[in-house]
Amino acid sequence: MSHDFSSLVTPQRSWHRWGWLVLAVVWTSMLWSTATEHPWATSSLGIAYVWLAGLPAIVMLAHAAYPTRLGWSALGLIAISCLGYEATEALRGAVGDQNGAKYKEGRTLGLAVALAVQLSLIAGLLYLLRPRPASSGG
């Protein structure tokens, strides 16, 4: 029994591939200094910076070369999980006690709005970069 694995790879327009390459460069540049100076230091996510910087970048580059729904789903899960964790921690810190003083309600609401905007932008970007056949319109 043979399987045709070519159906797993979804042909994409070149701007999709460039989008993933740009995201890989941006991701790596954001974490480059920390990942090279203190590679085994633990991030707020509890993951060593070398893994936090390297693995998603490798998945993005692989996805740019061989776009699949699995790769897109993995990247979406990584992005949403990281943002969700950071949002939870930020809101928990804003509502809780920070150095003896609580944040004002307006600041907590502003933080919640900013996090909702970030989540919306990331979700929109992931939607635009989703794998789809080159013959589809969009």
N, CA, C and O atoms as CSV, one atom per row, in Angstrom:
chain,resi,resn,atom,element,x,y,z
A,1,MET,N,N,0.850,-1.167,0.000
A,1,MET,CA,C,0.000,0.000,0.000
A,1,MET,C,C,0.905,1.243,0.000
A,1,MET,O,O,1.712,1.424,0.912
A,2,SER,N,N,0.771,2.075,-1.000
A,2,SER,CA,C,1.577,3.290,-1.062
A,2,SER,C,C,0.701,4.513,-0.778
A,2,SER,O,O,-0.494,4.537,-1.071
A,3,HIS,N,N,1.332,5.500,-0.210
A,3,HIS,CA,C,0.619,6.731,0.128
A,3,HIS,C,C,1.172,7.888,-0.688
A,3,HIS,O,O,2.375,7.973,-0.934
A,4,ASP,N,N,0.298,8.759,-1.095
A,4,ASP,CA,C,0.705,9.947,-1.829
A,4,ASP,C,C,0.803,11.111,-0.840
A,4,ASP,O,O,-0.209,11.701,-0.462
A,5,PHE,N,N,2.021,11.433,-0.429
A,5,PHE,CA,C,2.228,12.491,0.548
A,5,PHE,C,C,2.247,13.878,-0.089
A,5,PHE,O,O,2.332,14.881,0.619
A,6,SER,N,N,2.169,13.945,-1.417
A,6,SER,CA,C,2.169,15.249,-2.082
A,6,SER,C,C,0.925,16.052,-1.737
A,6,SER,O,O,0.928,17.278,-1.851
A,7,SER,N,N,-0.136,15.377,-1.319
A,7,SER,CA,C,-1.356,16.103,-0.959
A,7,SER,C,C,-1.201,16.847,0.367
A,7,SER,O,O,-1.998,17.731,0.680
A,8,LEU,N,N,-0.177,16.491,1.147
A,8,LEU,CA,C,0.059,17.193,2.413
A,8,LEU,C,C,0.643,18.583,2.195
A,8,LEU,O,O,0.444,19.483,3.012
A,9,VAL,N,N,1.361,18.752,1.092
A,9,VAL,CA,C,1.974,20.046,0.792
A,9,VAL,C,C,0.989,20.863,-0.022
A,9,VAL,O,O,0.500,20.421,-1.062
A,10,THR,N,N,0.706,22.065,0.468
A,10,THR,CA,C,-0.261,22.932,-0.189
A,10,THR,C,C,0.480,23.998,-0.978
A,10,THR,O,O,1.217,24.785,-0.383
A,11,PRO,N,N,0.311,24.054,-2.311
A,11,PRO,CA,C,0.975,25.109,-3.063
A,11,PRO,C,C,0.473,26.483,-2.611
A,11,PRO,O,O,-0.721,26.677,-2.382
A,12,GLN,N,N,1.390,27.417,-2.490
A,12,GLN,CA,C,1.018,28.757,-2.042
A,12,GLN,C,C,1.623,29.798,-2.965
A,12,GLN,O,O,2.574,29.544,-3.704
A,13,ARG,N,N,1.037,30.962,-2.891
A,13,ARG,CA,C,1.611,32.090,-3.612
A,13,ARG,C,C,2.925,32.469,-2.933
A,13,ARG,O,O,3.140,32.164,-1.760
A,14,SER,N,N,3.796,33.135,-3.683
A,14,SER,CA,C,5.121,33.453,-3.146
A,14,SER,C,C,5.047,34.416,-1.967
A,14,SER,O,O,5.934,34.392,-1.113
A,15,TRP,N,N,4.011,35.271,-1.888
A,15,TRP,CA,C,3.967,36.213,-0.769
A,15,TRP,C,C,3.693,35.492,0.549
A,15,TRP,O,O,4.087,35.974,1.611
A,16,HIS,N,N,3.017,34.340,0.488
A,16,HIS,CA,C,2.838,33.542,1.704
A,16,HIS,C,C,4.189,33.070,2.229
A,16,HIS,O,O,4.482,33.161,3.421
A,17,ARG,N,N,4.992,32.571,1.316
A,17,ARG,CA,C,6.321,32.085,1.710
A,17,ARG,C,C,7.175,33.221,2.240
A,17,ARG,O,O,7.866,33.057,3.246
A,18,TRP,N,N,7.137,34.368,1.580
A,18,TRP,CA,C,7.895,35.527,2.061
A,18,TRP,C,C,7.381,35.984,3.419
A,18,TRP,O,O,8.161,36.411,4.270
A,19,GLY,N,N,6.088,35.898,3.619
A,19,GLY,CA,C,5.519,36.267,4.916
A,19,GLY,C,C,6.080,35.414,6.032
A,19,GLY,O,O,6.433,35.929,7.094
A,20,TRP,N,N,6.168,34.093,5.798
A,20,TRP,CA,C,6.722,33.206,6.818
A,20,TRP,C,C,8.213,33.441,7.011
A,20,TRP,O,O,8.716,33.351,8.131
A,21,LEU,N,N,8.921,33.741,5.927
A,21,LEU,CA,C,10.348,34.048,6.065
A,21,LEU,C,C,10.560,35.322,6.875
A,21,LEU,O,O,11.445,35.377,7.729
A,22,VAL,N,N,9.751,36.347,6.612
A,22,VAL,CA,C,9.847,37.599,7.374
A,22,VAL,C,C,9.525,37.347,8.849
A,22,VAL,O,O,10.214,37.858,9.731
A,23,LEU,N,N,8.487,36.566,9.115
A,23,LEU,CA,C,8.147,36.255,10.503
A,23,LEU,C,C,9.276,35.499,11.195
A,23,LEU,O,O,9.548,35.743,12.371
A,24,ALA,N,N,9.938,34.586,10.483
A,24,ALA,CA,C,11.064,33.852,11.074
A,24,ALA,C,C,12.205,34.807,11.423
A,24,ALA,O,O,12.820,34.678,12.481
A,25,VAL,N,N,12.489,35.760,10.543
A,25,VAL,CA,C,13.547,36.742,10.804
A,25,VAL,C,C,13.171,37.648,11.972
A,25,VAL,O,O,14.005,37.921,12.835
A,26,VAL,N,N,11.928,38.116,12.008
A,26,VAL,CA,C,11.469,38.976,13.106
A,26,VAL,C,C,11.530,38.219,14.430
A,26,VAL,O,O,12.034,38.745,15.423
A,27,TRP,N,N,11.022,36.996,14.452
A,27,TRP,CA,C,11.029,36.176,15.672
A,27,TRP,C,C,12.457,35.981,16.175
A,27,TRP,O,O,12.739,36.164,17.360
A,28,THR,N,N,13.356,35.607,15.260
A,28,THR,CA,C,14.748,35.362,15.641
A,28,THR,C,C,15.425,36.638,16.112
A,28,THR,O,O,16.182,36.611,17.082
A,29,SER,N,N,15.166,37.751,15.444
A,29,SER,CA,C,15.807,39.010,15.842
A,29,SER,C,C,15.302,39.494,17.194
A,29,SER,O,O,16.050,40.125,17.941
A,30,MET,N,N,14.037,39.208,17.520
A,30,MET,CA,C,13.510,39.611,18.826
A,30,MET,C,C,14.204,38.857,19.958
A,30,MET,O,O,14.424,39.416,21.032
A,31,LEU,N,N,14.543,37.608,19.725
A,31,LEU,CA,C,15.107,36.781,20.785
A,31,LEU,C,C,16.601,36.508,20.622
A,31,LEU,O,O,17.180,35.770,21.419
A,32,TRP,N,N,17.232,37.089,19.604
A,32,TRP,CA,C,18.617,36.761,19.289
A,32,TRP,C,C,19.576,37.100,20.423
A,32,TRP,O,O,20.373,36.251,20.825
A,33,SER,N,N,19.517,38.309,20.942
A,33,SER,CA,C,20.502,38.706,21.954
A,33,SER,C,C,20.381,37.851,23.208
A,33,SER,O,O,21.392,37.407,23.751
A,34,THR,N,N,19.170,37.616,23.671
A,34,THR,CA,C,18.981,36.796,24.868
A,34,THR,C,C,19.367,35.347,24.599
A,34,THR,O,O,19.987,34.700,25.443
A,35,ALA,N,N,19.005,34.840,23.434
A,35,ALA,CA,C,19.287,33.440,23.113
A,35,ALA,C,C,20.780,33.189,22.930
A,35,ALA,O,O,21.247,32.081,23.191
A,36,THR,N,N,21.538,34.192,22.489
A,36,THR,CA,C,22.971,33.997,22.313
A,36,THR,C,C,23.762,34.324,23.583
A,36,THR,O,O,24.775,33.680,23.853
A,37,GLU,N,N,23.321,35.304,24.360
A,37,GLU,CA,C,24.037,35.667,25.585
A,37,GLU,C,C,23.739,34.712,26.732
A,37,GLU,O,O,24.635,34.361,27.499
A,38,HIS,N,N,22.489,34.293,26.851
A,38,HIS,CA,C,22.060,33.404,27.935
A,38,HIS,C,C,21.175,32.303,27.367
A,38,HIS,O,O,19.975,32.279,27.641
A,39,PRO,N,N,21.744,31.388,26.578
A,39,PRO,CA,C,20.903,30.428,25.869
A,39,PRO,C,C,20.095,29.504,26.777
A,39,PRO,O,O,18.987,29.107,26.416
A,40,TRP,N,N,20.616,29.163,27.921
A,40,TRP,CA,C,19.915,28.205,28.780
A,40,TRP,C,C,19.160,28.878,29.899
A,40,TRP,O,O,18.629,28.199,30.778
A,41,ALA,N,N,19.096,30.222,29.889
A,41,ALA,CA,C,18.262,30.931,30.862
A,41,ALA,C,C,16.801,30.623,30.557
A,41,ALA,O,O,16.428,30.412,29.403
A,42,THR,N,N,15.993,30.600,31.587
A,42,THR,CA,C,14.589,30.236,31.424
A,42,THR,C,C,13.736,31.481,31.235
A,42,THR,O,O,13.862,32.453,31.980
A,43,SER,N,N,12.864,31.442,30.226
A,43,SER,CA,C,11.943,32.551,29.967
A,43,SER,C,C,10.787,32.493,30.951
A,43,SER,O,O,10.709,31.581,31.774
A,44,SER,N,N,9.893,33.463,30.866
A,44,SER,CA,C,8.714,33.458,31.731
A,44,SER,C,C,7.789,32.283,31.419
A,44,SER,O,O,6.931,31.932,32.230
A,45,LEU,N,N,7.961,31.684,30.256
A,45,LEU,CA,C,7.176,30.505,29.893
A,45,LEU,C,C,7.757,29.223,30.487
A,45,LEU,O,O,7.151,28.156,30.391
A,46,GLY,N,N,8.938,29.334,31.101
A,46,GLY,CA,C,9.590,28.162,31.663
A,46,GLY,C,C,10.375,27.371,30.632
A,46,GLY,O,O,10.714,26.212,30.872
A,47,ILE,N,N,10.669,27.975,29.490
A,47,ILE,CA,C,11.383,27.319,28.400
A,47,ILE,C,C,12.711,28.038,28.208
A,47,ILE,O,O,12.763,29.267,28.263
A,48,ALA,N,N,13.782,27.286,27.984
A,48,ALA,CA,C,15.088,27.894,27.724
A,48,ALA,C,C,15.010,28.742,26.450
A,48,ALA,O,O,14.358,28.361,25.478
A,49,TYR,N,N,15.685,29.896,26.471
A,49,TYR,CA,C,15.616,30.819,25.337
A,49,TYR,C,C,16.121,30.204,24.040
A,49,TYR,O,O,15.632,30.548,22.964
A,50,VAL,N,N,17.087,29.305,24.126
A,50,VAL,CA,C,17.593,28.689,22.908
A,50,VAL,C,C,16.489,27.894,22.206
A,50,VAL,O,O,16.423,27.882,20.976
A,51,TRP,N,N,15.624,27.233,22.974
A,51,TRP,CA,C,14.510,26.494,22.381
A,51,TRP,C,C,13.394,27.436,21.958
A,51,TRP,O,O,12.762,27.236,20.922
A,52,LEU,N,N,13.155,28.467,22.766
A,52,LEU,CA,C,12.093,29.426,22.462
A,52,LEU,C,C,12.388,30.191,21.176
A,52,LEU,O,O,11.471,30.511,20.419
A,53,ALA,N,N,13.656,30.483,20.928
A,53,ALA,CA,C,14.028,31.207,19.710
A,53,ALA,C,C,14.177,30.262,18.522
A,53,ALA,O,O,13.755,30.580,17.410
A,54,GLY,N,N,14.782,29.097,18.764
A,54,GLY,CA,C,15.142,28.223,17.662
A,54,GLY,C,C,14.030,27.396,17.072
A,54,GLY,O,O,13.852,27.386,15.854
A,55,LEU,N,N,13.279,26.705,17.899
A,55,LEU,CA,C,12.276,25.783,17.368
A,55,LEU,C,C,11.194,26.459,16.538
A,55,LEU,O,O,10.920,26.000,15.429
A,56,PRO,N,N,10.558,27.540,17.027
A,56,PRO,CA,C,9.561,28.183,16.159
A,56,PRO,C,C,10.161,28.722,14.855
A,56,PRO,O,O,9.517,28.673,13.807
A,57,ALA,N,N,11.400,29.239,14.921
A,57,ALA,CA,C,12.033,29.740,13.699
A,57,ALA,C,C,12.267,28.611,12.704
A,57,ALA,O,O,12.063,28.789,11.503
A,58,ILE,N,N,12.692,27.456,13.194
A,58,ILE,CA,C,12.897,26.300,12.313
A,58,ILE,C,C,11.573,25.852,11.705
A,58,ILE,O,O,11.511,25.536,10.517
A,59,VAL,N,N,10.519,25.824,12.509
A,59,VAL,CA,C,9.199,25.430,11.993
A,59,VAL,C,C,8.722,26.445,10.946
A,59,VAL,O,O,8.146,26.058,9.929
A,60,MET,N,N,8.961,27.751,11.191
A,60,MET,CA,C,8.560,28.770,10.215
A,60,MET,C,C,9.308,28.603,8.904
A,60,MET,O,O,8.710,28.703,7.832
A,61,LEU,N,N,10.624,28.347,8.975
A,61,LEU,CA,C,11.406,28.156,7.754
A,61,LEU,C,C,10.966,26.889,7.015
A,61,LEU,O,O,10.846,26.886,5.790
A,62,ALA,N,N,10.731,25.826,7.765
A,62,ALA,CA,C,10.252,24.594,7.128
A,62,ALA,C,C,8.880,24.816,6.502
A,62,ALA,O,O,8.592,24.299,5.422
A,63,HIS,N,N,8.040,25.581,7.181
A,63,HIS,CA,C,6.707,25.852,6.646
A,63,HIS,C,C,6.782,26.734,5.396
A,63,HIS,O,O,5.979,26.576,4.477
A,64,ALA,N,N,7.736,27.654,5.363
A,64,ALA,CA,C,7.905,28.477,4.160
A,64,ALA,C,C,8.339,27.606,2.980
A,64,ALA,O,O,7.903,27.831,1.851
A,65,ALA,N,N,9.194,26.614,3.234
A,65,ALA,CA,C,9.683,25.739,2.161
A,65,ALA,C,C,8.624,24.709,1.762
A,65,ALA,O,O,8.413,24.458,0.575
A,66,TYR,N,N,7.961,24.113,2.757
A,66,TYR,CA,C,6.962,23.071,2.516
A,66,TYR,C,C,5.706,23.388,3.316
A,66,TYR,O,O,5.502,22.846,4.403
A,67,PRO,N,N,4.868,24.263,2.782
A,67,PRO,CA,C,3.680,24.669,3.539
A,67,PRO,C,C,2.661,23.546,3.680
A,67,PRO,O,O,2.217,22.954,2.696
A,68,THR,N,N,2.308,23.273,4.918
A,68,THR,CA,C,1.295,22.251,5.196
A,68,THR,C,C,0.323,22.807,6.228
A,68,THR,O,O,0.623,23.767,6.936
A,69,ARG,N,N,-0.820,22.196,6.294
A,69,ARG,CA,C,-1.786,22.608,7.316
A,69,ARG,C,C,-1.282,22.248,8.702
A,69,ARG,O,O,-1.567,22.950,9.672
A,70,LEU,N,N,-0.540,21.164,8.798
A,70,LEU,CA,C,0.021,20.756,10.081
A,70,LEU,C,C,1.016,21.800,10.588
A,70,LEU,O,O,0.980,22.174,11.761
A,71,GLY,N,N,1.896,22.269,9.715
A,71,GLY,CA,C,2.859,23.308,10.102
A,71,GLY,C,C,2.164,24.603,10.482
A,71,GLY,O,O,2.527,25.241,11.470
A,72,TRP,N,N,1.175,24.986,9.709
A,72,TRP,CA,C,0.416,26.199,10.019
A,72,TRP,C,C,-0.305,26.055,11.351
A,72,TRP,O,O,-0.333,26.993,12.147
A,73,SER,N,N,-0.883,24.899,11.595
A,73,SER,CA,C,-1.576,24.661,12.859
A,73,SER,C,C,-0.605,24.688,14.030
A,73,SER,O,O,-0.913,25.242,15.086
A,74,ALA,N,N,0.566,24.093,13.846
A,74,ALA,CA,C,1.572,24.088,14.911
A,74,ALA,C,C,2.016,25.510,15.234
A,74,ALA,O,O,2.138,25.878,16.402
A,75,LEU,N,N,2.259,26.307,14.199
A,75,LEU,CA,C,2.671,27.698,14.424
A,75,LEU,C,C,1.558,28.511,15.071
A,75,LEU,O,O,1.819,29.337,15.946
A,76,GLY,N,N,0.333,28.285,14.651
A,76,GLY,CA,C,-0.795,28.977,15.267
A,76,GLY,C,C,-0.942,28.599,16.725
A,76,GLY,O,O,-1.201,29.455,17.571
A,77,LEU,N,N,-0.780,27.324,17.023
A,77,LEU,CA,C,-0.878,26.854,18.401
A,77,LEU,C,C,0.230,27.459,19.260
A,77,LEU,O,O,-0.018,27.869,20.393
A,78,ILE,N,N,1.452,27.516,18.725
A,78,ILE,CA,C,2.563,28.127,19.457
A,78,ILE,C,C,2.275,29.600,19.728
A,78,ILE,O,O,2.436,30.070,20.854
A,79,ALA,N,N,1.849,30.328,18.700
A,79,ALA,CA,C,1.598,31.761,18.853
A,79,ALA,C,C,0.465,32.047,19.833
A,79,ALA,O,O,0.605,32.893,20.716
A,80,ILE,N,N,-0.633,31.360,19.684
A,80,ILE,CA,C,-1.790,31.594,20.547
A,80,ILE,C,C,-1.483,31.150,21.982
A,80,ILE,O,O,-1.901,31.809,22.934
A,81,SER,N,N,-0.761,30.045,22.143
A,81,SER,CA,C,-0.412,29.576,23.488
A,81,SER,C,C,0.503,30.570,24.204
A,81,SER,O,O,0.277,30.903,25.367
A,82,CYS,N,N,1.527,31.037,23.508
A,82,CYS,CA,C,2.454,32.000,24.124
A,82,CYS,C,C,1.737,33.297,24.478
A,82,CYS,O,O,1.906,33.825,25.576
A,83,LEU,N,N,0.941,33.805,23.549
A,83,LEU,CA,C,0.230,35.048,23.815
A,83,LEU,C,C,-0.803,34.855,24.922
A,83,LEU,O,O,-0.973,35.726,25.775
A,84,GLY,N,N,-1.485,33.729,24.908
A,84,GLY,CA,C,-2.462,33.455,25.958
A,84,GLY,C,C,-1.828,33.371,27.325
A,84,GLY,O,O,-2.370,33.900,28.295
A,85,TYR,N,N,-0.677,32.707,27.418
A,85,TYR,CA,C,0.033,32.608,28.697
A,85,TYR,C,C,0.483,33.981,29.179
A,85,TYR,O,O,0.279,34.340,30.339
A,86,GLU,N,N,1.093,34.739,28.283
A,86,GLU,CA,C,1.569,36.073,28.660
A,86,GLU,C,C,0.409,36.990,29.036
A,86,GLU,O,O,0.529,37.796,29.958
A,87,ALA,N,N,-0.706,36.872,28.331
A,87,ALA,CA,C,-1.882,37.690,28.652
A,87,ALA,C,C,-2.416,37.332,30.031
A,87,ALA,O,O,-2.757,38.212,30.821
A,88,THR,N,N,-2.487,36.038,30.316
A,88,THR,CA,C,-2.959,35.596,31.631
A,88,THR,C,C,-2.057,36.113,32.739
A,88,THR,O,O,-2.535,36.598,33.764
A,89,GLU,N,N,-0.762,36.007,32.532
A,89,GLU,CA,C,0.187,36.483,33.547
A,89,GLU,C,C,0.109,38.004,33.717
A,89,GLU,O,O,0.179,38.510,34.838
A,90,ALA,N,N,-0.036,38.726,32.613
A,90,ALA,CA,C,-0.122,40.186,32.693
A,90,ALA,C,C,-1.394,40.616,33.414
A,90,ALA,O,O,-1.359,41.506,34.264
A,91,LEU,N,N,-2.502,39.993,33.080
A,91,LEU,CA,C,-3.765,40.336,33.746
A,91,LEU,C,C,-3.751,39.917,35.212
A,91,LEU,O,O,-4.270,40.635,36.067
A,92,ARG,N,N,-3.167,38.771,35.505
A,92,ARG,CA,C,-3.059,38.334,36.894
A,92,ARG,C,C,-2.212,39.324,37.691
A,92,ARG,O,O,-2.537,39.642,38.835
A,93,GLY,N,N,-1.144,39.803,37.098
A,93,GLY,CA,C,-0.303,40.796,37.762
A,93,GLY,C,C,-0.998,42.139,37.910
A,93,GLY,O,O,-0.808,42.838,38.905
A,94,ALA,N,N,-1.802,42.499,36.918
A,94,ALA,CA,C,-2.494,43.791,36.969
A,94,ALA,C,C,-3.591,43.793,38.019
A,94,ALA,O,O,-3.814,44.806,38.681
A,95,VAL,N,N,-4.264,42.695,38.174
A,95,VAL,CA,C,-5.355,42.606,39.140
A,95,VAL,C,C,-4.807,42.377,40.547
A,95,VAL,O,O,-5.358,42.876,41.528
A,96,GLY,N,N,-3.717,41.619,40.631
A,96,GLY,CA,C,-3.144,41.268,41.927
A,96,GLY,C,C,-2.326,42.392,42.532
A,96,GLY,O,O,-2.340,43.532,42.068
A,97,ASP,N,N,-1.627,42.033,43.567
A,97,ASP,CA,C,-0.833,42.992,44.322
A,97,ASP,C,C,0.577,43.071,43.740
A,97,ASP,O,O,1.282,42.063,43.689
A,98,GLN,N,N,0.987,44.243,43.307
A,98,GLN,CA,C,2.318,44.459,42.769
A,98,GLN,C,C,3.065,45.461,43.646
A,98,GLN,O,O,2.764,46.655,43.629
A,99,ASN,N,N,4.013,44.983,44.392
A,99,ASN,CA,C,4.829,45.841,45.265
A,99,ASN,C,C,3.970,46.688,46.205
A,99,ASN,O,O,4.266,47.860,46.438
A,100,GLY,N,N,2.932,46.103,46.730
A,100,GLY,CA,C,2.123,46.795,47.723
A,100,GLY,C,C,1.061,47.715,47.170
A,100,GLY,O,O,0.308,48.297,47.950
A,101,ALA,N,N,0.962,47.876,45.872
A,101,ALA,CA,C,-0.052,48.779,45.306
A,101,ALA,C,C,-0.769,48.087,44.155
A,101,ALA,O,O,-0.139,47.464,43.301
A,102,LYS,N,N,-2.068,48.202,44.143
A,102,LYS,CA,C,-2.841,47.615,43.046
A,102,LYS,C,C,-2.918,48.610,41.892
A,102,LYS,O,O,-2.921,49.825,42.091
A,103,TYR,N,N,-2.980,48.060,40.686
A,103,TYR,CA,C,-3.162,48.918,39.530
A,103,TYR,C,C,-4.563,49.518,39.562
A,103,TYR,O,O,-5.484,48.970,40.167
A,104,LYS,N,N,-4.692,50.638,38.905
A,104,LYS,CA,C,-6.010,51.255,38.786
A,104,LYS,C,C,-6.849,50.467,37.794
A,104,LYS,O,O,-6.313,49.790,36.917
A,105,GLU,N,N,-8.163,50.558,37.935
A,105,GLU,CA,C,-9.063,49.829,37.037
A,105,GLU,C,C,-8.838,50.201,35.577
A,105,GLU,O,O,-8.865,49.333,34.704
A,106,GLY,N,N,-8.618,51.464,35.309
A,106,GLY,CA,C,-8.413,51.908,33.929
A,106,GLY,C,C,-7.192,51.271,33.304
A,106,GLY,O,O,-7.189,50.956,32.114
A,107,ARG,N,N,-6.154,51.079,34.104
A,107,ARG,CA,C,-4.947,50.461,33.575
A,107,ARG,C,C,-5.193,48.986,33.258
A,107,ARG,O,O,-4.712,48.477,32.246
A,108,THR,N,N,-5.934,48.311,34.113
A,108,THR,CA,C,-6.257,46.910,33.866
A,108,THR,C,C,-7.117,46.777,32.612
A,108,THR,O,O,-6.897,45.877,31.801
A,109,LEU,N,N,-8.086,47.660,32.449
A,109,LEU,CA,C,-8.928,47.639,31.254
A,109,LEU,C,C,-8.088,47.942,30.010
A,109,LEU,O,O,-8.253,47.301,28.972
A,110,GLY,N,N,-7.193,48.918,30.123
A,110,GLY,CA,C,-6.313,49.246,28.999
A,110,GLY,C,C,-5.425,48.080,28.617
A,110,GLY,O,O,-5.196,47.827,27.434
A,111,LEU,N,N,-4.923,47.368,29.619
A,111,LEU,CA,C,-4.098,46.189,29.358
A,111,LEU,C,C,-4.923,45.108,28.674
A,111,LEU,O,O,-4.450,44.466,27.737
A,112,ALA,N,N,-6.146,44.904,29.134
A,112,ALA,CA,C,-7.019,43.895,28.526
A,112,ALA,C,C,-7.318,44.244,27.067
A,112,ALA,O,O,-7.330,43.364,26.207
A,113,VAL,N,N,-7.557,45.513,26.791
A,113,VAL,CA,C,-7.822,45.952,25.413
A,113,VAL,C,C,-6.580,45.763,24.549
A,113,VAL,O,O,-6.679,45.285,23.419
A,114,ALA,N,N,-5.408,46.136,25.074
A,114,ALA,CA,C,-4.165,45.967,24.318
A,114,ALA,C,C,-3.908,44.494,24.007
A,114,ALA,O,O,-3.491,44.156,22.899
A,115,LEU,N,N,-4.155,43.623,24.976
A,115,LEU,CA,C,-3.963,42.193,24.741
A,115,LEU,C,C,-4.966,41.655,23.724
A,115,LEU,O,O,-4.620,40.803,22.906
A,116,ALA,N,N,-6.198,42.143,23.766
A,116,ALA,CA,C,-7.209,41.718,22.786
A,116,ALA,C,C,-6.810,42.168,21.380
A,116,ALA,O,O,-7.009,41.429,20.415
A,117,VAL,N,N,-6.254,43.367,21.258
A,117,VAL,CA,C,-5.796,43.867,19.961
A,117,VAL,C,C,-4.637,43.009,19.449
A,117,VAL,O,O,-4.601,42.653,18.272
A,118,GLN,N,N,-3.681,42.675,20.341
A,118,GLN,CA,C,-2.554,41.823,19.942
A,118,GLN,C,C,-3.051,40.461,19.463
A,118,GLN,O,O,-2.611,39.962,18.427
A,119,LEU,N,N,-3.955,39.873,20.210
A,119,LEU,CA,C,-4.491,38.566,19.836
A,119,LEU,C,C,-5.209,38.644,18.487
A,119,LEU,O,O,-5.076,37.744,17.657
A,120,SER,N,N,-5.962,39.713,18.273
A,120,SER,CA,C,-6.671,39.889,17.004
A,120,SER,C,C,-5.699,40.049,15.840
A,120,SER,O,O,-5.923,39.488,14.767
A,121,LEU,N,N,-4.624,40.805,16.039
A,121,LEU,CA,C,-3.634,40.999,14.979
A,121,LEU,C,C,-2.926,39.692,14.637
A,121,LEU,O,O,-2.722,39.377,13.465
A,122,ILE,N,N,-2.557,38.939,15.659
A,122,ILE,CA,C,-1.886,37.662,15.407
A,122,ILE,C,C,-2.835,36.687,14.721
A,122,ILE,O,O,-2.442,36.003,13.776
A,123,ALA,N,N,-4.077,36.616,15.188
A,123,ALA,CA,C,-5.063,35.725,14.564
A,123,ALA,C,C,-5.300,36.132,13.112
A,123,ALA,O,O,-5.403,35.269,12.241
A,124,GLY,N,N,-5.387,37.440,12.840
A,124,GLY,CA,C,-5.573,37.917,11.468
A,124,GLY,C,C,-4.390,37.587,10.583
A,124,GLY,O,O,-4.564,37.191,9.430
A,125,LEU,N,N,-3.179,37.748,11.118
A,125,LEU,CA,C,-1.981,37.426,10.350
A,125,LEU,C,C,-1.910,35.933,10.060
A,125,LEU,O,O,-1.582,35.531,8.944
A,126,LEU,N,N,-2.214,35.117,11.053
A,126,LEU,CA,C,-2.234,33.667,10.825
A,126,LEU,C,C,-3.287,33.288,9.785
A,126,LEU,O,O,-3.066,32.398,8.964
A,127,TYR,N,N,-4.428,33.967,9.824
A,127,TYR,CA,C,-5.478,33.692,8.842
A,127,TYR,C,C,-5.002,34.044,7.432
A,127,TYR,O,O,-5.238,33.287,6.491
A,128,LEU,N,N,-4.338,35.183,7.286
A,128,LEU,CA,C,-3.841,35.582,5.966
A,128,LEU,C,C,-2.766,34.636,5.448
A,128,LEU,O,O,-2.660,34.414,4.242
A,129,LEU,N,N,-1.968,34.079,6.359
A,129,LEU,CA,C,-0.868,33.207,5.952
A,129,LEU,C,C,-1.244,31.723,5.986
A,129,LEU,O,O,-0.367,30.860,5.939
A,130,ARG,N,N,-2.534,31.428,6.068
A,130,ARG,CA,C,-2.963,30.037,6.102
A,130,ARG,C,C,-2.654,29.368,4.766
A,130,ARG,O,O,-2.659,30.019,3.722
A,131,PRO,N,N,-2.390,28.087,4.808
A,131,PRO,CA,C,-2.112,27.385,3.544
A,131,PRO,C,C,-3.379,27.233,2.721
A,131,PRO,O,O,-4.430,26.854,3.240
A,132,ARG,N,N,-3.273,27.524,1.466
A,132,ARG,CA,C,-4.400,27.344,0.534
A,132,ARG,C,C,-3.840,27.209,-0.862
A,132,ARG,O,O,-2.750,27.710,-1.135
A,133,PRO,N,N,-4.535,26.565,-1.730
A,133,PRO,CA,C,-4.034,26.350,-3.093
A,133,PRO,C,C,-3.781,27.674,-3.806
A,133,PRO,O,O,-4.469,28.667,-3.575
A,134,ALA,N,N,-2.792,27.661,-4.665
A,134,ALA,CA,C,-2.446,28.865,-5.417
A,134,ALA,C,C,-3.562,29.301,-6.345
A,134,ALA,O,O,-3.594,30.459,-6.761
A,135,SER,N,N,-4.473,28.409,-6.680
A,135,SER,CA,C,-5.555,28.762,-7.595
A,135,SER,C,C,-6.702,29.476,-6.880
A,135,SER,O,O,-7.586,30.022,-7.540
A,136,SER,N,N,-6.705,29.484,-5.530
A,136,SER,CA,C,-7.796,30.153,-4.818
A,136,SER,C,C,-7.614,31.654,-4.901
A,136,SER,O,O,-6.492,32.130,-5.077
A,137,GLY,N,N,-8.668,32.390,-4.781
A,137,GLY,CA,C,-8.614,33.839,-4.903
A,137,GLY,C,C,-8.347,34.502,-3.572
A,137,GLY,O,O,-9.275,34.664,-2.780
A,138,GLY,N,N,-7.099,34.897,-3.289
A,138,GLY,CA,C,-6.832,35.576,-2.042
A,138,GLY,C,C,-5.611,35.273,-1.460
A,138,GLY,O,O,-5.288,35.798,-0.395
